[in-house]
Amino acid sequence: MKKKRKFDFWVIASLVILGLYLLFMVYPLFKIVRQSVLDEKTGEFTMRYFIKFFSQPYYFRTLINSFKVAIAACVLSLILGVPLAYLYNMYEIKGRKTLQMLIILSSMSAPFIGAYAWVKLLGRAGVITKFIKAITGITIPSIYGFNGILLVLSLKLFPLVFLYVSGAMKNVDNSLLEASANMGISGAKRFFKVVLPLCMPSILAATLMVFMRAIADFGTPLMIGEGYTTFPVIIYNEYVGEVGTNHNFASAIAVLAILITLGFFLIQRYLTNRNSFSMSAMHHIERTKAKPVMNILIHLYAYGLVAIALLPQVYLIYLSFRKTNPGGEVFQPGFSLDSYRYVFDRMGNTIWNTIRICGSALILIIALAVLISYLTVRRRNVLNACIDTLSMVPYIIPGAVVGISLILAFNNPVLPLVGTATIMIVSMCIRRIPYTIRSSVAILAQIPLSIDEAAESLGAGKVKTLLKVTLPMMFSGVFAGAVMSWVTLITELSSSLLLYSFRTQTLNVAVYKAVGNGTDGRACALATIVTVFTVISLLIFNKISKDGEIML
């Protein structure tokens, strides 16, 4: 008699997750690669779209522009973020938890919203521009072009460097710093000779993240570029441009974007592996109180930098309460709630769409991230290693590329997802799941396998062990990743701008459209609502987490 094969939940889970990745990520990417090498008229194989990109100076210049912006943003973000993380972890700073929340908050709105606010502050008719002109007679440099893009992106991305380096410094043993002090190495010398080398893997990881964010952002250069066109803007314009579109050419540019970011990712991984080492702090860094003058300078740097980074959001909140004319275009003297009345009366669906679409994506992200992290840590095999690799792919795919690939794959009668909330949920899940997966893997790796084995030996099944034993122990890591995923979900723009329909418009898309239509009051009110969502998320995290600190 043939023995009945035992049902293995984890094998089924692995196959289902792999199937989802193949359907919603690999297949769309295959479609975009395929379209990039097919002639739009004859359907025959061709490389002319790639040749067109490299042979015409206008298109190739956009690639150079993107590299200039990304590299400059990396350098400036490191210059701002690494010292801030060092000071934050080495010295006593008043209002420490509040400072960290403000640092995170400064990065958690879409960069294009920051660009819009900086135009209101430093544009040709900006309040700061006019004030300086009236007082000194000096016209400050233009916010438009490379300088403005760099300003916006650097102030949005330095908090990522801060989080990565702070996470690394929590693993630095205080005895190493004491030993260096005994050898006469202190102050700035200790920062460069001891702390920087110890944090180098995290600094390289932060550099990769900043580079990916900067090179993939198109909202900021679209808003304030004024002729300084970047790579993502060309992809977007070629796909949905008002003058004319060429989907095959847009696909070719998208493929180039993937190859470029993949190349940078591989270089970063190589450098990280060469500089990698493990640290486990027996004694965490003991923060000291700096001398009076140094203490003042530390507080001025920390809170001054955060104040500048938060200035755009604060100013938009202020403008959201200003009176506007009946059309909502021009601000008038005095204050009112007219912009908010219009938003809640006429655009309530936009707020509800943000909650239901982003909320659904978050639930899916948490469920999949827990399963994927468990499979990759506890059930190591070739299949799960493949899933782990696929889960990292979204790190190297710009949002606009994800949007275009999903349109190519699911704009058909067999699986017609284009224009639905489902395709936006899929897009958000693909792009934001790595945050929760990485934090879940990190916490699960610290939980001994013997705990799972003990639960199973006492009669608990595999699923029950995961839900009743392992998952509660993973809560802090899953929750931290979920908060980061949620905040990035509600500020998502690049893929949503390509995938939304009238019925699925979210807050960030609504802000972008309001800015484009010149309805400033509504744009400011919508941007403020996004900020409120972000603040509530961070307050909940601070309340539930043990130490109130988010580390990457």
C-alpha positions in Angstrom: 0.0 0.0 0.0 1.4 3.4 -1.1 2.1 5.7 1.8 0.0 8.9 1.8 2.2 12.0 1.2 2.2 14.4 4.2 0.9 17.9 3.5 3.6 20.5 4.0 2.3 24.0 4.6 5.6 25.7 4.1 6.2 24.2 0.7 2.7 25.4 -0.4 3.4 28.8 1.1 6.8 29.0 -0.8 5.2 28.1 -4.1 2.3 30.5 -3.7 4.6 33.4 -2.8 6.9 32.6 -5.7 3.9 32.4 -8.0 2.8 35.9 -6.8 6.3 37.3 -7.5 6.4 35.7 -10.9 2.9 37.0 -11.9 3.1 40.6 -10.5 6.8 41.4 -10.7 8.8 39.1 -13.1 6.1 38.9 -15.8 5.5 42.7 -15.9 9.3 43.3 -16.1 9.5 40.8 -18.9 6.8 42.7 -20.7 8.7 46.0 -20.4 11.9 44.4 -21.6 10.1 42.7 -24.5 8.5 46.0 -25.6 11.8 47.8 -25.5 13.2 45.6 -28.3 10.2 45.4 -30.6 9.4 47.9 -33.3 6.2 49.8 -32.6 5.0 49.4 -36.2 6.3 46.1 -37.5 6.7 44.2 -34.2 10.1 43.0 -35.3 13.2 42.9 -33.1 15.1 46.1 -33.0 17.7 48.0 -30.9 16.9 51.4 -32.4 15.2 52.8 -29.3 18.4 52.2 -27.3 20.5 53.7 -30.1 18.2 56.7 -30.2 18.7 57.3 -26.5 22.5 57.3 -26.7 22.8 59.0 -30.1 20.7 62.0 -29.3 22.4 64.5 -26.9 19.1 65.6 -25.3 18.2 62.2 -24.0 21.7 61.2 -23.0 22.1 64.5 -21.1 19.1 63.6 -18.9 21.0 60.5 -17.7 24.1 62.7 -16.9 21.7 65.1 -15.1 20.3 62.3 -13.0 23.7 61.0 -12.0 24.8 64.5 -11.0 21.7 65.0 -8.8 22.0 61.5 -7.3 25.7 61.7 -6.5 25.5 65.3 -5.1 22.4 64.3 -3.0 24.4 61.3 -1.6 27.4 63.4 -0.7 25.3 66.2 0.9 23.0 63.7 2.7 26.1 62.0 4.2 27.6 65.3 5.2 24.4 66.2 7.1 23.2 62.8 8.3 26.4 61.1 9.6 27.5 63.8 12.0 23.9 64.2 13.2 23.8 60.4 14.0 27.1 60.6 15.8 26.1 63.6 17.9 22.7 62.0 18.7 24.3 58.8 19.9 27.4 60.2 21.7 26.0 63.1 23.6 23.0 64.0 25.8 20.5 66.0 23.8 17.4 67.5 25.4 14.1 66.2 23.9 15.9 63.3 22.3 12.9 61.2 21.3 11.1 64.3 20.0 14.1 65.2 17.9 14.2 61.7 16.4 10.5 62.0 15.5 11.0 65.4 13.9 14.0 64.0 11.9 11.9 61.2 10.6 8.9 63.5 10.0 11.1 65.8 7.9 11.6 63.0 5.4 8.2 61.5 5.3 6.4 63.6 2.8 6.8 63.2 -0.9 9.8 65.2 -2.2 7.6 67.0 -4.8 5.5 68.5 -1.9 8.8 69.8 -0.4 9.7 71.2 -3.8 6.3 72.9 -4.0 6.8 74.4 -0.6 10.3 75.6 -1.3 8.9 77.4 -4.4 6.5 79.2 -2.1 9.5 80.1 0.1 12.4 80.7 -2.3 10.7 81.0 -5.7 10.6 84.2 -7.7 7.6 85.4 -5.7 8.6 83.4 -2.6 8.1 84.9 0.9 11.8 84.6 1.8 13.0 85.8 -1.6 10.8 89.0 -1.3 11.8 89.5 2.3 15.6 89.4 1.6 15.1 91.6 -1.5 13.2 94.2 0.5 15.7 94.3 3.3 19.0 94.0 1.5 18.2 94.6 -2.1 19.9 91.3 -2.9 18.3 88.7 -5.2 19.1 85.3 -3.9 20.0 82.4 -6.3 17.1 80.7 -8.1 15.5 77.7 -6.5 14.8 76.3 -10.0 17.1 73.8 -11.7 20.0 71.7 -10.2 20.4 73.7 -7.0 16.7 73.5 -6.1 16.5 69.8 -6.8 19.6 69.1 -4.7 18.2 71.2 -1.8 14.9 69.4 -1.8 16.3 65.9 -2.1 19.1 66.4 0.4 16.8 67.7 3.1 14.4 64.8 2.4 17.1 62.1 2.4 19.6 62.9 5.1 17.2 61.3 7.7 17.7 58.0 6.0 21.5 58.3 6.6 20.7 59.3 10.2 18.6 56.2 10.7 21.1 53.8 9.2 24.1 55.1 11.0 22.2 55.4 14.3 21.2 51.7 14.0 24.9 50.8 13.4 26.1 52.9 16.4 23.7 51.0 18.7 25.9 47.9 18.0 29.2 49.7 18.8 30.6 48.4 22.1 31.5 51.3 24.4 34.8 49.5 25.3 36.1 50.3 21.8 35.6 54.0 22.4 37.1 53.7 25.9 40.2 51.9 24.4 40.6 54.6 21.8 40.3 57.3 24.4 43.1 55.6 26.4 45.3 55.7 23.3 44.7 59.4 23.0 42.1 59.3 20.2 39.1 61.5 21.0 36.9 64.2 19.5 37.0 64.6 15.8 39.9 62.1 15.5 37.8 59.4 17.1 34.9 60.2 14.7 37.1 59.7 11.6 39.4 56.9 12.9 37.0 54.7 14.9 33.3 55.4 14.5 33.3 55.9 10.7 35.1 52.6 9.9 32.8 50.7 12.4 29.7 52.1 10.7 31.0 51.8 7.1 28.6 48.9 6.1 25.6 50.9 7.2 27.0 54.1 5.6 27.3 52.2 2.3 23.7 50.8 2.7 22.5 54.4 3.4 24.3 55.6 0.3 22.6 53.0 -1.8 19.2 54.0 -0.5 19.8 57.7 -1.0 21.1 57.1 -4.5 18.1 55.0 -5.5 15.6 57.5 -4.1 17.4 60.5 -5.7 17.8 58.9 -9.2 14.3 57.6 -9.2 12.5 60.8 -8.1 10.7 62.6 -10.9 8.2 64.8 -8.9 10.9 67.2 -7.8 12.6 67.8 -11.1 9.2 68.0 -12.8 8.2 70.7 -10.3 11.3 72.9 -10.2 13.6 71.5 -12.9 12.8 74.2 -15.4 14.8 72.7 -18.2 17.1 70.6 -16.0 15.4 67.4 -17.1 16.3 64.1 -15.4 16.0 60.5 -16.4 12.6 59.6 -14.7 11.0 62.7 -16.2 11.8 61.5 -19.7 10.3 58.0 -18.9 7.1 59.7 -17.6 6.9 62.2 -20.5 7.5 59.5 -23.2 4.8 57.4 -21.7 2.1 59.9 -20.9 3.4 63.1 -22.5 0.9 65.7 -23.8 2.9 66.4 -27.0 3.3 62.7 -28.0 4.0 59.3 -26.6 6.3 56.5 -27.6 5.7 53.5 -25.3 8.4 51.4 -26.8 11.0 54.2 -26.3 9.7 54.7 -22.8 10.2 51.0 -22.2 13.7 51.1 -23.5 14.6 54.0 -21.1 12.9 52.1 -18.3 15.2 49.1 -19.0 18.2 51.3 -18.9 17.0 52.7 -15.6 16.8 49.2 -14.2 20.3 48.3 -15.5 21.8 51.4 -14.1 20.3 51.0 -10.6 21.2 47.3 -10.7 24.8 48.1 -11.5 25.0 50.6 -8.6 23.3 48.0 -6.3 25.9 45.3 -7.2 28.8 47.7 -6.7 27.4 48.7 -3.3 26.9 45.0 -2.3 30.5 44.3 -3.4 31.9 47.1 -1.3 29.7 46.2 1.7 30.9 42.5 1.6 34.5 43.7 1.5 33.9 45.9 4.5 31.4 43.7 6.4 31.9 42.5 9.9 29.6 41.6 12.8 29.3 43.7 15.9 27.4 42.9 19.1 27.6 45.5 21.8 28.0 44.0 25.3 28.0 47.6 26.6 26.2 50.2 24.6 27.6 53.6 24.0 27.2 55.8 27.1 26.1 59.2 26.1 27.9 62.0 27.8 27.1 65.7 28.4 29.3 67.9 26.3 31.0 71.0 27.6 28.8 74.1 27.7 30.0 75.7 24.4 30.0 72.3 22.6 26.6 71.5 24.1 25.1 74.7 22.6 26.7 74.0 19.2 25.3 70.4 19.2 21.8 71.5 20.0 22.0 74.3 17.4 23.2 71.9 14.7 20.6 69.2 15.5 17.6 71.4 16.0 18.7 73.9 13.4 19.0 71.3 10.7 15.7 69.7 11.5 14.0 73.2 11.6 15.2 73.9 8.0 14.1 70.5 6.9 10.7 70.9 8.4 10.2 74.5 7.3 8.4 73.6 4.0 5.9 71.4 5.8 5.3 74.0 8.5 4.8 76.7 5.9 2.3 74.6 3.9 0.3 74.0 7.1 0.2 77.8 7.6 -0.9 78.4 4.0 -3.6 75.8 4.3 -5.4 78.1 6.8 -5.1 81.2 4.6 -8.1 82.6 2.8 -8.4 81.9 -0.9 -10.5 83.3 -3.6 -13.6 81.2 -4.6 -11.6 79.2 -7.1 -8.9 78.3 -4.5 -6.1 79.7 -6.6 -4.8 82.9 -4.9 -4.2 83.4 -1.2 -6.1 86.4 0.3 -5.5 88.3 3.6 -6.8 86.6 6.7 -7.5 83.0 7.7 -10.3 80.5 7.1 -11.1 76.8 6.9 -12.4 77.1 3.3 -9.7 74.9 1.8 -10.5 72.1 4.3 -14.2 72.5 3.7 -13.7 72.0 0.0 -11.4 69.0 0.5 -13.8 67.2 2.9 -17.0 68.1 1.0 -15.7 67.5 -2.6 -12.7 65.3 -2.2 -13.6 63.0 0.7 -13.2 60.0 -1.6 -9.5 60.9 -2.0 -8.9 60.6 1.8 -11.0 57.3 1.9 -9.0 55.9 -1.1 -5.8 56.6 0.7 -6.9 54.8 3.8 -8.4 51.8 2.0 -5.8 51.3 -0.7 -2.8 52.0 1.5 -4.4 50.0 4.4 -5.1 47.0 2.2 -1.5 47.2 0.8 -0.1 47.3 4.4 -2.1 44.3 5.5 -0.8 42.3 2.5 2.7 43.6 3.2 2.6 42.4 6.8 1.2 39.0 6.0 3.7 38.3 3.1 6.7 39.8 5.0 6.1 37.6 8.0 5.9 34.5 5.8 8.8 35.4 3.6 11.0 36.3 6.6 10.1 32.9 8.2 10.8 31.0 5.1 14.2 32.6 4.4 15.4 32.3 8.0 13.8 29.1 9.3 13.2 27.1 6.1 16.4 27.7 4.0 16.4 26.0 0.6 16.9 26.9 -3.0 13.2 27.9 -3.5 13.2 30.2 -0.5 16.6 31.7 -1.4 15.0 32.6 -4.8 12.1 34.3 -3.0 14.5 36.2 -0.8 16.4 37.5 -3.9 13.1 38.5 -5.6 12.0 40.4 -2.5 15.0 42.6 -2.9 14.4 43.5 -6.5 12.1 46.4 -5.7 15.1 48.2 -4.2 16.5 48.7 -7.8 13.3 49.5 -9.7 12.1 53.1 -9.9 8.4 53.7 -9.2 7.6 54.9 -12.7 9.1 51.7 -14.1 6.9 49.6 -11.8 3.8 51.5 -13.0 4.6 51.2 -16.7 5.4 47.4 -16.3 2.1 46.8 -14.6 0.2 48.7 -17.2 1.8 46.6 -20.0 1.1 43.3 -18.2 -2.5 43.9 -17.1 -4.1 46.1 -19.7 -5.7 43.2 -21.3 -9.1 41.3 -21.3 -7.7 38.3 -19.5 -6.7 40.1 -16.3 -7.9 43.7 -16.7 -6.5 45.4 -13.6 -5.6 48.8 -15.0 -7.7 51.5 -13.5 -8.7 49.4 -10.5 -7.6 49.7 -6.8 -6.1 46.2 -7.1 -3.3 47.3 -9.4 -2.4 50.2 -7.1 -2.4 47.8 -4.1 -0.1 45.4 -6.0 2.2 48.3 -7.0 2.5 49.6 -3.5 3.0 46.1 -2.0 5.8 45.4 -4.5 7.6 48.7 -3.9 7.3 48.9 -0.1 7.4 45.3 1.2 11.3 45.3 1.5 11.1 47.6 4.6 9.0 45.1 6.6 10.8 42.0 5.2 14.3 43.3 6.3 13.1 44.4 9.8 11.3 41.1 10.2 14.3 39.0 9.1 16.6 41.0 11.5 14.4 40.3 14.5 13.6 36.7 13.6 17.4 35.9 13.2 17.7 36.8 17.0 15.0 34.3 18.1 16.5 30.8 18.8 15.2 28.0 16.6 14.9 25.9 19.7 11.8 27.9 20.7 9.9 26.8 17.6 11.1 23.2 18.0 9.9 23.2 21.6 6.5 24.4 20.6 6.2 21.8 17.8 7.3 19.0 20.2 4.5 20.0 22.5 1.9 19.4 19.8 1.6 22.8 18.2 1.4 22.7 14.4 3.7 24.7 12.1 1.1 27.5 11.5 0.1 27.6 15.2 3.7 27.9 16.2 4.2 30.8 13.9 1.0 32.6 15.0 1.1 31.9 18.7 4.8 31.7 19.5 7.1 33.2 16.9 5.0 36.1 15.6 4.5 37.7 19.1 8.3 37.5 19.6 8.7 39.2 16.2 6.3 41.9 16.9 8.8 44.8 17.5 10.6 44.1 14.2 7.4 43.6 12.2 5.8 46.7 13.7 8.8 48.9 13.0 8.9 47.8 9.4 5.1 48.2 9.0 5.3 51.8 10.3 8.0 52.6 7.7 6.0 50.8 5.0 2.8 52.7 5.9 4.5 56.1 5.9 6.0 55.5 2.5 2.7 54.1 1.2 0.8 57.3 2.0 3.5 59.4 0.4 3.8 57.2 -2.8 3.5 59.2 -6.0 5.6 58.0 -8.9 3.8 54.7 -9.7 0.4 55.9 -8.4 0.4 58.8 -10.8 0.6 56.3 -13.7 -1.9 53.8 -12.3 -4.7 55.8 -10.6 -8.1 56.4 -12.1 -10.9 58.9 -11.1 -12.2 56.3 -8.6 -8.8 55.5 -7.0 -7.1 58.9 -6.7 -5.1 59.1 -3.5 -4.0 62.1 -1.4 -0.5 62.5 -3.0 -2.0 62.3 -6.5 -4.6 64.9 -5.5 -1.9 67.2 -4.2 0.1 66.9 -7.4 -3.0 67.6 -9.5 -4.0 70.6 -7.3 -0.5 72.1 -7.7 -0.7 71.6 -11.5 -4.1 73.3 -11.6 -2.9 76.2 -9.5 -5.4 75.6 -6.7 -2.9 76.4 -3.9 -5.2 76.4 -1.0 -6.5 72.9 -1.7 -2.9 71.6 -2.4 -1.8 72.9 1.0 -4.8 71.4 2.8 -4.3 68.0 1.1 -0.5 68.1 1.9 -1.3 69.0 5.5 -3.6 66.0 5.8 -0.8 63.7 4.5 1.4 65.2 7.2 -1.2 64.5 9.9 -1.4 60.9 8.8 2.4 60.7 9.1 2.5 62.3 12.6 -0.2 60.0 13.9 1.7 57.0 12.5 4.9 58.0 14.3 3.1 58.8 17.6 1.5 55.3 17.5 4.9 53.8 16.9 6.4 55.9 19.8 3.6 54.8 22.1 3.8 51.0 21.3 7.5 50.5 20.8 9.8 49.8 23.7 12.3 52.6 23.2 10.5 54.8 20.7 13.4 54.6 18.3 13.2 53.6 14.7 16.4 52.1 13.4 17.1 50.6 9.9 
